[in-house]
C-alpha cells in the first residue's frame, strides 16, 4: 500500500470520514470536504505517526499547514523520507 492509500485508509477507517476512499482527491479540504474537526486532526496525526513511524511537529498542526489531503500526503512523505514521486489520486 502506498503512502496515499495509507492516508486515505486512515481517514476512512480511523478518523471516520464518510467520503469513500475511491472518491478522495488530493485537493479535498479536510474540514470542508470531510467535515473534520480538531479531534479528527488529532486522530489523523496520531494514526499517521504510527503508520509511517514519524513525529508530526505541533507547528504543522497549529499553523494550518494540513488543510488538504495533498498537504497531509506531502508532510508524511517528507517526514518519512519517501523518495518517490508524489502520488496521484
PDB file with one MODEL, atoms N, CA, C and O in Angstrom:
MODEL        1
ATOM      1  N   UNK A   1       0.854  -1.176   0.000  1.00  0.00           N
ATOM      2  CA  UNK A   1       0.000   0.000   0.000  1.00  0.00           C
ATOM      3  C   UNK A   1       0.900   1.239   0.000  1.00  0.00           C
ATOM      4  O   UNK A   1       1.795   1.349   0.838  1.00  0.00           O
ATOM      5  N   UNK A   2       0.673   2.161  -0.922  1.00  0.00           N
ATOM      6  CA  UNK A   2       1.500   3.363  -0.981  1.00  0.00           C
ATOM      7  C   UNK A   2       1.042   4.394   0.058  1.00  0.00           C
ATOM      8  O   UNK A   2       0.034   4.203   0.738  1.00  0.00           O
ATOM      9  N   UNK A   3       1.790   5.470   0.166  1.00  0.00           N
ATOM     10  CA  UNK A   3       1.504   6.495   1.180  1.00  0.00           C
ATOM     11  C   UNK A   3       0.115   7.086   1.025  1.00  0.00           C
ATOM     12  O   UNK A   3      -0.592   7.283   2.013  1.00  0.00           O
ATOM     13  N   UNK A   4      -0.282   7.370  -0.208  1.00  0.00           N
ATOM     14  CA  UNK A   4      -1.603   7.956  -0.438  1.00  0.00           C
ATOM     15  C   UNK A   4      -2.697   7.002   0.016  1.00  0.00           C
ATOM     16  O   UNK A   4      -3.634   7.418   0.699  1.00  0.00           O
ATOM     17  N   UNK A   5      -2.594   5.751  -0.345  1.00  0.00           N
ATOM     18  CA  UNK A   5      -3.619   4.780   0.056  1.00  0.00           C
ATOM     19  C   UNK A   5      -3.654   4.613   1.573  1.00  0.00           C
ATOM     20  O   UNK A   5      -4.723   4.430   2.155  1.00  0.00           O
ATOM     21  N   UNK A   6      -2.501   4.676   2.204  1.00  0.00           N
ATOM     22  CA  UNK A   6      -2.447   4.564   3.661  1.00  0.00           C
ATOM     23  C   UNK A   6      -3.153   5.740   4.319  1.00  0.00           C
ATOM     24  O   UNK A   6      -3.935   5.550   5.250  1.00  0.00           O
ATOM     25  N   UNK A   7      -2.885   6.959   3.842  1.00  0.00           N
ATOM     26  CA  UNK A   7      -3.538   8.145   4.410  1.00  0.00           C
ATOM     27  C   UNK A   7      -5.053   8.077   4.177  1.00  0.00           C
ATOM     28  O   UNK A   7      -5.833   8.390   5.076  1.00  0.00           O
ATOM     29  N   UNK A   8      -5.460   7.675   2.989  1.00  0.00           N
ATOM     30  CA  UNK A   8      -6.898   7.550   2.711  1.00  0.00           C
ATOM     31  C   UNK A   8      -7.549   6.519   3.627  1.00  0.00           C
ATOM     32  O   UNK A   8      -8.649   6.739   4.134  1.00  0.00           O
ATOM     33  N   UNK A   9      -6.865   5.390   3.838  1.00  0.00           N
ATOM     34  CA  UNK A   9      -7.407   4.357   4.722  1.00  0.00           C
ATOM     35  C   UNK A   9      -7.539   4.888   6.147  1.00  0.00           C
ATOM     36  O   UNK A   9      -8.536   4.625   6.820  1.00  0.00           O
ATOM     37  N   UNK A  10      -6.545   5.627   6.602  1.00  0.00           N
ATOM     38  CA  UNK A  10      -6.600   6.222   7.941  1.00  0.00           C
ATOM     39  C   UNK A  10      -7.790   7.164   8.043  1.00  0.00           C
ATOM     40  O   UNK A  10      -8.551   7.107   9.009  1.00  0.00           O
ATOM     41  N   UNK A  11      -7.947   8.025   7.054  1.00  0.00           N
ATOM     42  CA  UNK A  11      -9.064   8.971   7.075  1.00  0.00           C
ATOM     43  C   UNK A  11     -10.404   8.246   7.124  1.00  0.00           C
ATOM     44  O   UNK A  11     -11.309   8.640   7.860  1.00  0.00           O
ATOM     45  N   UNK A  12     -10.518   7.200   6.345  1.00  0.00           N
ATOM     46  CA  UNK A  12     -11.799   6.493   6.248  1.00  0.00           C
ATOM     47  C   UNK A  12     -12.074   5.601   7.460  1.00  0.00           C
ATOM     48  O   UNK A  12     -13.174   5.631   8.013  1.00  0.00           O
ATOM     49  N   UNK A  13     -11.090   4.814   7.871  1.00  0.00           N
ATOM     50  CA  UNK A  13     -11.360   3.820   8.912  1.00  0.00           C
ATOM     51  C   UNK A  13     -11.040   4.289  10.327  1.00  0.00           C
ATOM     52  O   UNK A  13     -11.650   3.799  11.277  1.00  0.00           O
ATOM     53  N   UNK A  14     -10.115   5.210  10.498  1.00  0.00           N
ATOM     54  CA  UNK A  14      -9.728   5.653  11.832  1.00  0.00           C
ATOM     55  C   UNK A  14     -10.323   7.010  12.205  1.00  0.00           C
ATOM     56  O   UNK A  14     -10.749   7.216  13.342  1.00  0.00           O
ATOM     57  N   UNK A  15     -10.351   7.927  11.249  1.00  0.00           N
ATOM     58  CA  UNK A  15     -10.906   9.253  11.500  1.00  0.00           C
ATOM     59  C   UNK A  15     -12.410   9.263  11.200  1.00  0.00           C
ATOM     60  O   UNK A  15     -13.125  10.198  11.562  1.00  0.00           O
ATOM     61  N   UNK A  16     -12.860   8.219  10.543  1.00  0.00           N
ATOM     62  CA  UNK A  16     -14.282   8.003  10.221  1.00  0.00           C
ATOM     63  C   UNK A  16     -14.857   9.026   9.246  1.00  0.00           C
ATOM     64  O   UNK A  16     -16.006   9.449   9.375  1.00  0.00           O
ATOM     65  N   UNK A  17     -14.037   9.416   8.267  1.00  0.00           N
ATOM     66  CA  UNK A  17     -14.513  10.264   7.182  1.00  0.00           C
ATOM     67  C   UNK A  17     -15.457   9.425   6.336  1.00  0.00           C
ATOM     68  O   UNK A  17     -15.133   8.288   5.993  1.00  0.00           O
ATOM     69  N   UNK A  18     -16.610   9.966   5.997  1.00  0.00           N
ATOM     70  CA  UNK A  18     -17.626   9.206   5.275  1.00  0.00           C
ATOM     71  C   UNK A  18     -17.441   9.191   3.763  1.00  0.00           C
ATOM     72  O   UNK A  18     -18.125   8.438   3.069  1.00  0.00           O
ATOM     73  N   UNK A  19     -16.533  10.007   3.241  1.00  0.00           N
ATOM     74  CA  UNK A  19     -16.274  10.026   1.803  1.00  0.00           C
ATOM     75  C   UNK A  19     -15.591   8.705   1.435  1.00  0.00           C
ATOM     76  O   UNK A  19     -14.605   8.323   2.065  1.00  0.00           O
ATOM     77  N   UNK A  20     -16.110   8.006   0.417  1.00  0.00           N
ATOM     78  CA  UNK A  20     -15.477   6.751   0.001  1.00  0.00           C
ATOM     79  C   UNK A  20     -14.034   6.984  -0.444  1.00  0.00           C
ATOM     80  O   UNK A  20     -13.710   8.006  -1.050  1.00  0.00           O
ATOM     81  N   UNK A  21     -13.187   6.023  -0.130  1.00  0.00           N
ATOM     82  CA  UNK A  21     -11.763   6.133  -0.443  1.00  0.00           C
ATOM     83  C   UNK A  21     -11.536   6.429  -1.919  1.00  0.00           C
ATOM     84  O   UNK A  21     -10.684   7.252  -2.253  1.00  0.00           O
ATOM     85  N   UNK A  22     -12.270   5.787  -2.795  1.00  0.00           N
ATOM     86  CA  UNK A  22     -12.050   5.983  -4.230  1.00  0.00           C
ATOM     87  C   UNK A  22     -12.512   7.349  -4.736  1.00  0.00           C
ATOM     88  O   UNK A  22     -12.269   7.695  -5.892  1.00  0.00           O
ATOM     89  N   UNK A  23     -13.175   8.125  -3.879  1.00  0.00           N
ATOM     90  CA  UNK A  23     -13.616   9.468  -4.274  1.00  0.00           C
ATOM     91  C   UNK A  23     -12.764  10.563  -3.633  1.00  0.00           C
ATOM     92  O   UNK A  23     -12.975  11.745  -3.901  1.00  0.00           O
ATOM     93  N   UNK A  24     -11.811  10.184  -2.797  1.00  0.00           N
ATOM     94  CA  UNK A  24     -10.940  11.169  -2.159  1.00  0.00           C
ATOM     95  C   UNK A  24      -9.932  11.700  -3.165  1.00  0.00           C
ATOM     96  O   UNK A  24      -9.317  10.935  -3.907  1.00  0.00           O
ATOM     97  N   UNK A  25      -9.768  13.025  -3.183  1.00  0.00           N
ATOM     98  CA  UNK A  25      -8.853  13.692  -4.109  1.00  0.00           C
ATOM     99  C   UNK A  25      -7.824  14.501  -3.324  1.00  0.00           C
ATOM    100  O   UNK A  25      -8.096  14.942  -2.208  1.00  0.00           O
ATOM    101  N   UNK A  26      -6.653  14.691  -3.903  1.00  0.00           N
ATOM    102  CA  UNK A  26      -5.565  15.398  -3.226  1.00  0.00           C
ATOM    103  C   UNK A  26      -5.935  16.819  -2.814  1.00  0.00           C
ATOM    104  O   UNK A  26      -5.434  17.312  -1.803  1.00  0.00           O
ATOM    105  N   UNK A  27      -6.801  17.487  -3.576  1.00  0.00           N
ATOM    106  CA  UNK A  27      -7.145  18.872  -3.244  1.00  0.00           C
ATOM    107  C   UNK A  27      -8.379  18.986  -2.346  1.00  0.00           C
ATOM    108  O   UNK A  27      -8.863  20.093  -2.108  1.00  0.00           O
ATOM    109  N   UNK A  28      -8.893  17.861  -1.846  1.00  0.00           N
ATOM    110  CA  UNK A  28     -10.035  17.900  -0.924  1.00  0.00           C
ATOM    111  C   UNK A  28      -9.640  18.597   0.371  1.00  0.00           C
ATOM    112  O   UNK A  28      -8.614  18.274   0.969  1.00  0.00           O
ATOM    113  N   UNK A  29     -10.450  19.548   0.798  1.00  0.00           N
ATOM    114  CA  UNK A  29     -10.232  20.246   2.059  1.00  0.00           C
ATOM    115  C   UNK A  29     -10.690  19.357   3.211  1.00  0.00           C
ATOM    116  O   UNK A  29     -11.817  18.862   3.208  1.00  0.00           O
ATOM    117  N   UNK A  30      -9.823  19.158   4.188  1.00  0.00           N
ATOM    118  CA  UNK A  30     -10.132  18.240   5.282  1.00  0.00           C
ATOM    119  C   UNK A  30     -11.333  18.697   6.104  1.00  0.00           C
ATOM    120  O   UNK A  30     -12.126  17.868   6.551  1.00  0.00           O
ATOM    121  N   UNK A  31     -11.475  19.982   6.303  1.00  0.00           N
ATOM    122  CA  UNK A  31     -12.614  20.494   7.081  1.00  0.00           C
ATOM    123  C   UNK A  31     -13.890  20.536   6.238  1.00  0.00           C
ATOM    124  O   UNK A  31     -14.930  20.022   6.648  1.00  0.00           O
ATOM    125  N   UNK A  32     -13.801  21.145   5.070  1.00  0.00           N
ATOM    126  CA  UNK A  32     -14.995  21.335   4.251  1.00  0.00           C
ATOM    127  C   UNK A  32     -15.457  20.052   3.563  1.00  0.00           C
ATOM    128  O   UNK A  32     -16.647  19.735   3.584  1.00  0.00           O
ATOM    129  N   UNK A  33     -14.542  19.323   2.964  1.00  0.00           N
ATOM    130  CA  UNK A  33     -14.916  18.121   2.211  1.00  0.00           C
ATOM    131  C   UNK A  33     -15.172  16.921   3.104  1.00  0.00           C
ATOM    132  O   UNK A  33     -16.029  16.089   2.804  1.00  0.00           O
ATOM    133  N   UNK A  34     -14.426  16.829   4.205  1.00  0.00           N
ATOM    134  CA  UNK A  34     -14.501  15.644   5.065  1.00  0.00           C
ATOM    135  C   UNK A  34     -15.140  15.912   6.411  1.00  0.00           C
ATOM    136  O   UNK A  34     -15.360  14.983   7.188  1.00  0.00           O
ATOM    137  N   UNK A  35     -15.442  17.171   6.700  1.00  0.00           N
ATOM    138  CA  UNK A  35     -16.100  17.506   7.960  1.00  0.00           C
ATOM    139  C   UNK A  35     -15.234  17.292   9.188  1.00  0.00           C
ATOM    140  O   UNK A  35     -15.754  17.082  10.283  1.00  0.00           O
ATOM    141  N   UNK A  36     -13.920  17.342   9.020  1.00  0.00           N
ATOM    142  CA  UNK A  36     -13.032  17.098  10.154  1.00  0.00           C
ATOM    143  C   UNK A  36     -13.036  18.273  11.119  1.00  0.00           C
ATOM    144  O   UNK A  36     -13.082  19.435  10.715  1.00  0.00           O
ATOM    145  N   UNK A  37     -12.987  17.939  12.417  1.00  0.00           N
ATOM    146  CA  UNK A  37     -12.859  18.943  13.460  1.00  0.00           C
ATOM    147  C   UNK A  37     -11.517  18.752  14.146  1.00  0.00           C
ATOM    148  O   UNK A  37     -10.701  17.945  13.700  1.00  0.00           O
ATOM    149  N   UNK A  38     -11.281  19.487  15.226  1.00  0.00           N
ATOM    150  CA  UNK A  38      -9.979  19.415  15.888  1.00  0.00           C
ATOM    151  C   UNK A  38      -9.664  18.018  16.402  1.00  0.00           C
ATOM    152  O   UNK A  38      -8.508  17.594  16.364  1.00  0.00           O
ATOM    153  N   UNK A  39     -10.662  17.303  16.875  1.00  0.00           N
ATOM    154  CA  UNK A  39     -10.440  15.939  17.343  1.00  0.00           C
ATOM    155  C   UNK A  39     -10.037  15.024  16.182  1.00  0.00           C
ATOM    156  O   UNK A  39      -9.197  14.139  16.348  1.00  0.00           O
ATOM    157  N   UNK A  40     -10.635  15.240  15.015  1.00  0.00           N
ATOM    158  CA  UNK A  40     -10.275  14.479  13.822  1.00  0.00           C
ATOM    159  C   UNK A  40      -8.827  14.706  13.429  1.00  0.00           C
ATOM    160  O   UNK A  40      -8.139  13.777  13.006  1.00  0.00           O
ATOM    161  N   UNK A  41      -8.360  15.953  13.569  1.00  0.00           N
ATOM    162  CA  UNK A  41      -6.969  16.257  13.251  1.00  0.00           C
ATOM    163  C   UNK A  41      -6.020  15.574  14.226  1.00  0.00           C
ATOM    164  O   UNK A  41      -4.952  15.105  13.832  1.00  0.00           O
ATOM    165  N   UNK A  42      -6.406  15.517  15.496  1.00  0.00           N
ATOM    166  CA  UNK A  42      -5.579  14.821  16.490  1.00  0.00           C
ATOM    167  C   UNK A  42      -5.489  13.342  16.138  1.00  0.00           C
ATOM    168  O   UNK A  42      -4.405  12.759  16.172  1.00  0.00           O
ATOM    169  N   UNK A  43      -6.618  12.734  15.801  1.00  0.00           N
ATOM    170  CA  UNK A  43      -6.633  11.317  15.444  1.00  0.00           C
ATOM    171  C   UNK A  43      -5.822  11.070  14.175  1.00  0.00           C
ATOM    172  O   UNK A  43      -5.077  10.092  14.099  1.00  0.00           O
ATOM    173  N   UNK A  44      -5.957  11.936  13.187  1.00  0.00           N
ATOM    174  CA  UNK A  44      -5.184  11.812  11.947  1.00  0.00           C
ATOM    175  C   UNK A  44      -3.689  11.876  12.253  1.00  0.00           C
ATOM    176  O   UNK A  44      -2.906  11.087  11.724  1.00  0.00           O
ATOM    177  N   UNK A  45      -3.307  12.801  13.091  1.00  0.00           N
ATOM    178  CA  UNK A  45      -1.894  12.951  13.462  1.00  0.00           C
ATOM    179  C   UNK A  45      -1.370  11.681  14.121  1.00  0.00           C
ATOM    180  O   UNK A  45      -0.332  11.152  13.724  1.00  0.00           O
ATOM    181  N   UNK A  46      -2.085  11.199  15.120  1.00  0.00           N
ATOM    182  CA  UNK A  46      -1.650  10.003  15.857  1.00  0.00           C
ATOM    183  C   UNK A  46      -1.552   8.804  14.928  1.00  0.00           C
ATOM    184  O   UNK A  46      -0.564   8.070  14.966  1.00  0.00           O
ATOM    185  N   UNK A  47      -2.554   8.599  14.104  1.00  0.00           N
ATOM    186  CA  UNK A  47      -2.572   7.446  13.203  1.00  0.00           C
ATOM    187  C   UNK A  47      -1.464   7.532  12.153  1.00  0.00           C
ATOM    188  O   UNK A  47      -0.839   6.521  11.832  1.00  0.00           O
ATOM    189  N   UNK A  48      -1.214   8.729  11.616  1.00  0.00           N
ATOM    190  CA  UNK A  48      -0.139   8.892  10.630  1.00  0.00           C
ATOM    191  C   UNK A  48       1.226   8.672  11.279  1.00  0.00           C
ATOM    192  O   UNK A  48       2.105   8.045  10.688  1.00  0.00           O
ATOM    193  N   UNK A  49       1.398   9.187  12.494  1.00  0.00           N
ATOM    194  CA  UNK A  49       2.669   8.976  13.184  1.00  0.00           C
ATOM    195  C   UNK A  49       2.928   7.487  13.379  1.00  0.00           C
ATOM    196  O   UNK A  49       4.045   7.011  13.179  1.00  0.00           O
ATOM    197  N   UNK A  50       1.902   6.768  13.766  1.00  0.00           N
ATOM    198  CA  UNK A  50       2.049   5.331  13.986  1.00  0.00           C
ATOM    199  C   UNK A  50       2.279   4.573  12.679  1.00  0.00           C
ATOM    200  O   UNK A  50       3.166   3.723  12.599  1.00  0.00           O
ATOM    201  N   UNK A  51       1.489   4.878  11.667  1.00  0.00           N
ATOM    202  CA  UNK A  51       1.570   4.149  10.395  1.00  0.00           C
ATOM    203  C   UNK A  51       2.887   4.385   9.664  1.00  0.00           C
ATOM    204  O   UNK A  51       3.416   3.477   9.023  1.00  0.00           O
ATOM    205  N   UNK A  52       3.419   5.612   9.760  1.00  0.00           N
ATOM    206  CA  UNK A  52       4.610   5.963   8.995  1.00  0.00           C
ATOM    207  C   UNK A  52       5.880   6.020   9.845  1.00  0.00           C
ATOM    208  O   UNK A  52       6.971   6.225   9.313  1.00  0.00           O
ATOM    209  N   UNK A  53       5.746   5.841  11.160  1.00  0.00           N
ATOM    210  CA  UNK A  53       6.909   5.898  12.035  1.00  0.00           C
ATOM    211  C   UNK A  53       7.549   7.270  12.073  1.00  0.00           C
ATOM    212  O   UNK A  53       8.774   7.392  12.065  1.00  0.00           O
ATOM    213  N   UNK A  54       6.722   8.306  12.116  1.00  0.00           N
ATOM    214  CA  UNK A  54       7.203   9.683  12.097  1.00  0.00           C
ATOM    215  C   UNK A  54       6.680  10.427  13.318  1.00  0.00           C
ATOM    216  O   UNK A  54       5.857   9.909  14.073  1.00  0.00           O
ATOM    217  N   UNK A  55       7.167  11.639  13.496  1.00  0.00           N
ATOM    218  CA  UNK A  55       6.654  12.532  14.524  1.00  0.00           C
ATOM    219  C   UNK A  55       6.253  13.828  13.829  1.00  0.00           C
ATOM    220  O   UNK A  55       7.094  14.522  13.257  1.00  0.00           O
ATOM    221  N   UNK A  56       4.976  14.144  13.883  1.00  0.00           N
ATOM    222  CA  UNK A  56       4.473  15.359  13.243  1.00  0.00           C
ATOM    223  C   UNK A  56       4.574  16.497  14.260  1.00  0.00           C
ATOM    224  O   UNK A  56       3.964  16.427  15.327  1.00  0.00           O
ATOM    225  N   UNK A  57       5.334  17.537  13.939  1.00  0.00           N
ATOM    226  CA  UNK A  57       5.522  18.636  14.894  1.00  0.00           C
ATOM    227  C   UNK A  57       4.227  19.413  15.137  1.00  0.00           C
ATOM    228  O   UNK A  57       3.374  19.528  14.257  1.00  0.00           O
ATOM    229  N   UNK A  58       4.109  19.936  16.345  1.00  0.00           N
ATOM    230  CA  UNK A  58       2.933  20.731  16.706  1.00  0.00           C
ATOM    231  C   UNK A  58       2.722  21.882  15.720  1.00  0.00           C
ATOM    232  O   UNK A  58       1.589  22.235  15.392  1.00  0.00           O
ATOM    233  N   UNK A  59       3.826  22.458  15.255  1.00  0.00           N
ATOM    234  CA  UNK A  59       3.734  23.606  14.350  1.00  0.00           C
ATOM    235  C   UNK A  59       2.973  23.271  13.071  1.00  0.00           C
ATOM    236  O   UNK A  59       2.265  24.118  12.526  1.00  0.00           O
ATOM    237  N   UNK A  60       3.117  22.049  12.597  1.00  0.00           N
ATOM    238  CA  UNK A  60       2.438  21.644  11.357  1.00  0.00           C
ATOM    239  C   UNK A  60       0.930  21.667  11.542  1.00  0.00           C
ATOM    240  O   UNK A  60       0.187  21.995  10.617  1.00  0.00           O
ATOM    241  N   UNK A  61       0.486  21.320  12.732  1.00  0.00           N
ATOM    242  CA  UNK A  61      -0.943  21.315  13.017  1.00  0.00           C
ATOM    243  C   UNK A  61      -1.425  22.730  13.320  1.00  0.00           C
ATOM    244  O   UNK A  61      -2.423  23.182  12.758  1.00  0.00           O
ATOM    245  N   UNK A  62      -0.725  23.422  14.201  1.00  0.00           N
ATOM    246  CA  UNK A  62      -1.135  24.747  14.650  1.00  0.00           C
ATOM    247  C   UNK A  62      -1.103  25.786  13.528  1.00  0.00           C
ATOM    248  O   UNK A  62      -1.937  26.691  13.500  1.00  0.00           O
ATOM    249  N   UNK A  63      -0.166  25.663  12.623  1.00  0.00           N
ATOM    250  CA  UNK A  63      -0.008  26.663  11.564  1.00  0.00           C
ATOM    251  C   UNK A  63      -0.972  26.441  10.404  1.00  0.00           C
ATOM    252  O   UNK A  63      -0.930  27.176   9.418  1.00  0.00           O
ATOM    253  N   UNK A  64      -1.821  25.458  10.508  1.00  0.00           N
ATOM    254  CA  UNK A  64      -2.781  25.203   9.444  1.00  0.00           C
ATOM    255  C   UNK A  64      -2.150  24.675   8.179  1.00  0.00           C
ATOM    256  O   UNK A  64      -2.706  24.838   7.093  1.00  0.00           O
ATOM    257  N   UNK A  65      -0.982  24.035   8.302  1.00  0.00           N
ATOM    258  CA  UNK A  65      -0.295  23.505   7.137  1.00  0.00           C
ATOM    259  C   UNK A  65      -0.974  22.260   6.584  1.00  0.00           C
ATOM    260  O   UNK A  65      -0.670  21.832   5.471  1.00  0.00           O
ATOM    261  N   UNK A  66      -1.878  21.683   7.340  1.00  0.00           N
ATOM    262  CA  UNK A  66      -2.570  20.476   6.896  1.00  0.00           C
ATOM    263  C   UNK A  66      -4.023  20.809   6.604  1.00  0.00           C
ATOM    264  O   UNK A  66      -4.905  20.533   7.418  1.00  0.00           O
ATOM    265  N   UNK A  67      -4.271  21.398   5.451  1.00  0.00           N
ATOM    266  CA  UNK A  67      -5.650  21.755   5.136  1.00  0.00           C
ATOM    267  C   UNK A  67      -6.264  20.842   4.077  1.00  0.00           C
ATOM    268  O   UNK A  67      -7.487  20.747   3.977  1.00  0.00           O
ATOM    269  N   UNK A  68      -5.422  20.165   3.282  1.00  0.00           N
ATOM    270  CA  UNK A  68      -5.946  19.274   2.248  1.00  0.00           C
ATOM    271  C   UNK A  68      -5.330  17.876   2.387  1.00  0.00           C
ATOM    272  O   UNK A  68      -4.340  17.685   3.094  1.00  0.00           O
ATOM    273  N   UNK A  69      -5.928  16.924   1.709  1.00  0.00           N
ATOM    274  CA  UNK A  69      -5.377  15.571   1.671  1.00  0.00           C
ATOM    275  C   UNK A  69      -3.958  15.614   1.099  1.00  0.00           C
ATOM    276  O   UNK A  69      -3.073  14.913   1.589  1.00  0.00           O
ATOM    277  N   UNK A  70      -3.740  16.417   0.085  1.00  0.00           N
ATOM    278  CA  UNK A  70      -2.415  16.562  -0.512  1.00  0.00           C
ATOM    279  C   UNK A  70      -1.390  17.099   0.477  1.00  0.00           C
ATOM    280  O   UNK A  70      -0.231  16.684   0.456  1.00  0.00           O
ATOM    281  N   UNK A  71      -1.813  18.032   1.356  1.00  0.00           N
ATOM    282  CA  UNK A  71      -0.918  18.566   2.381  1.00  0.00           C
ATOM    283  C   UNK A  71      -0.469  17.458   3.334  1.00  0.00           C
ATOM    284  O   UNK A  71       0.707  17.370   3.687  1.00  0.00           O
ATOM    285  N   UNK A  72      -1.419  16.615   3.744  1.00  0.00           N
ATOM    286  CA  UNK A  72      -1.102  15.514   4.654  1.00  0.00           C
ATOM    287  C   UNK A  72      -0.128  14.561   3.972  1.00  0.00           C
ATOM    288  O   UNK A  72       0.867  14.150   4.569  1.00  0.00           O
ATOM    289  N   UNK A  73      -0.415  14.213   2.731  1.00  0.00           N
ATOM    290  CA  UNK A  73       0.446  13.297   1.989  1.00  0.00           C
ATOM    291  C   UNK A  73       1.860  13.865   1.855  1.00  0.00           C
ATOM    292  O   UNK A  73       2.838  13.157   2.093  1.00  0.00           O
ATOM    293  N   UNK A  74       1.968  15.125   1.480  1.00  0.00           N
ATOM    294  CA  UNK A  74       3.282  15.749   1.317  1.00  0.00           C
ATOM    295  C   UNK A  74       4.062  15.747   2.635  1.00  0.00           C
ATOM    296  O   UNK A  74       5.266  15.489   2.652  1.00  0.00           O
ATOM    297  N   UNK A  75       3.369  16.036   3.730  1.00  0.00           N
ATOM    298  CA  UNK A  75       4.035  16.071   5.024  1.00  0.00           C
ATOM    299  C   UNK A  75       4.530  14.687   5.437  1.00  0.00           C
ATOM    300  O   UNK A  75       5.683  14.543   5.842  1.00  0.00           O
ATOM    301  N   UNK A  76       3.678  13.671   5.339  1.00  0.00           N
ATOM    302  CA  UNK A  76       4.116  12.335   5.769  1.00  0.00           C
ATOM    303  C   UNK A  76       5.227  11.807   4.862  1.00  0.00           C
ATOM    304  O   UNK A  76       6.132  11.121   5.337  1.00  0.00           O
ATOM    305  N   UNK A  77       5.173  12.114   3.579  1.00  0.00           N
ATOM    306  CA  UNK A  77       6.237  11.668   2.682  1.00  0.00           C
ATOM    307  C   UNK A  77       7.544  12.393   2.982  1.00  0.00           C
ATOM    308  O   UNK A  77       8.618  11.793   2.924  1.00  0.00           O
ATOM    309  N   UNK A  78       7.454  13.669   3.299  1.00  0.00           N
ATOM    310  CA  UNK A  78       8.668  14.428   3.633  1.00  0.00           C
ATOM    311  C   UNK A  78       9.267  13.919   4.943  1.00  0.00           C
ATOM    312  O   UNK A  78      10.475  13.697   5.032  1.00  0.00           O
ATOM    313  N   UNK A  79       8.426  13.735   5.951  1.00  0.00           N
ATOM    314  CA  UNK A  79       8.920  13.303   7.258  1.00  0.00           C
ATOM    315  C   UNK A  79       9.392  11.856   7.268  1.00  0.00           C
ATOM    316  O   UNK A  79      10.265  11.488   8.055  1.00  0.00           O
ATOM    317  N   UNK A  80       8.817  11.038   6.398  1.00  0.00           N
ATOM    318  CA  UNK A  80       9.224   9.639   6.366  1.00  0.00           C
ATOM    319  C   UNK A  80      10.373   9.406   5.385  1.00  0.00           C
ATOM    320  O   UNK A  80      10.874   8.289   5.258  1.00  0.00           O
ATOM    321  N   UNK A  81      10.783  10.473   4.693  1.00  0.00           N
ATOM    322  CA  UNK A  81      11.910  10.360   3.785  1.00  0.00           C
ATOM    323  C   UNK A  81      11.569   9.617   2.509  1.00  0.00           C
ATOM    324  O   UNK A  81      12.456   9.076   1.848  1.00  0.00           O
ATOM    325  N   UNK A  82      10.295   9.585   2.156  1.00  0.00           N
ATOM    326  CA  UNK A  82       9.895   8.912   0.917  1.00  0.00           C
ATOM    327  C   UNK A  82      10.602   9.582  -0.251  1.00  0.00           C
ATOM    328  O   UNK A  82      10.561  10.804  -0.398  1.00  0.00           O
ATOM    329  N   UNK A  83      11.241   8.781  -1.070  1.00  0.00           N
ATOM    330  CA  UNK A  83      11.999   9.329  -2.186  1.00  0.00           C
ATOM    331  C   UNK A  83      11.415   8.935  -3.531  1.00  0.00           C
ATOM    332  O   UNK A  83      12.137   8.697  -4.499  1.00  0.00           O
ATOM    333  N   UNK A  84      10.108   8.873  -3.569  1.00  0.00           N
ATOM    334  CA  UNK A  84       9.439   8.552  -4.825  1.00  0.00           C
ATOM    335  C   UNK A  84       8.592   9.740  -5.237  1.00  0.00           C
ATOM    336  O   UNK A  84       8.309  10.605  -4.409  1.00  0.00           O
ATOM    337  N   UNK A  85       8.180   9.805  -6.491  1.00  0.00           N
ATOM    338  CA  UNK A  85       7.396  10.940  -6.961  1.00  0.00           C
ATOM    339  C   UNK A  85       6.072  11.033  -6.214  1.00  0.00           C
ATOM    340  O   UNK A  85       5.569  10.026  -5.716  1.00  0.00           O
ATOM    341  N   UNK A  86       5.503  12.232  -6.132  1.00  0.00           N
ATOM    342  CA  UNK A  86       4.225  12.393  -5.460  1.00  0.00           C
ATOM    343  C   UNK A  86       3.161  11.470  -6.051  1.00  0.00           C
ATOM    344  O   UNK A  86       3.100  11.257  -7.262  1.00  0.00           O
ATOM    345  N   UNK A  87       2.343  10.941  -5.183  1.00  0.00           N
ATOM    346  CA  UNK A  87       1.265  10.049  -5.626  1.00  0.00           C
ATOM    347  C   UNK A  87       0.164  10.868  -6.273  1.00  0.00           C
ATOM    348  O   UNK A  87       0.022  12.065  -6.022  1.00  0.00           O
ATOM    349  N   UNK A  88      -0.597  10.207  -7.097  1.00  0.00           N
ATOM    350  CA  UNK A  88      -1.753  10.853  -7.696  1.00  0.00           C
ATOM    351  C   UNK A  88      -3.009  10.212  -7.147  1.00  0.00           C
ATOM    352  O   UNK A  88      -3.004   9.042  -6.762  1.00  0.00           O
ATOM    353  N   UNK A  89      -4.077  10.974  -7.113  1.00  0.00           N
ATOM    354  CA  UNK A  89      -5.339  10.460  -6.588  1.00  0.00           C
ATOM    355  C   UNK A  89      -5.900   9.518  -7.558  1.00  0.00           C
ATOM    356  O   UNK A  89      -6.970   8.956  -7.325  1.00  0.00           O
TER     357      UNK A  89
ENDMDL
END
